Amino acid sequence: MPDLRSLLADGHVRVAAIGPGTARALREVGIEPDLVPRGGSTSRGLVEAFPAPTDPARVLFPRGDLAATTVVDGLLGMVFAL
């Protein structure tokens, strides 16, 4: 199974971080996030910062089973396939 860096190598996969802490953790393993919302590190801020979807618009959003559905609901509302 390929790791995240190999998936990013072709330029078709982009990475978003919910805030500066997640962005820093990604950078520490050699991954530069394409999207980090400005302002507070919130799910709503991440949804609002997402660009309009293009065809095909797919998002892999790993989250814990106790996490709120804010990001999933927001992206589905923008017609992303999750």
Beta strands, then each sheet from edge to edge (+ up, - down):
end
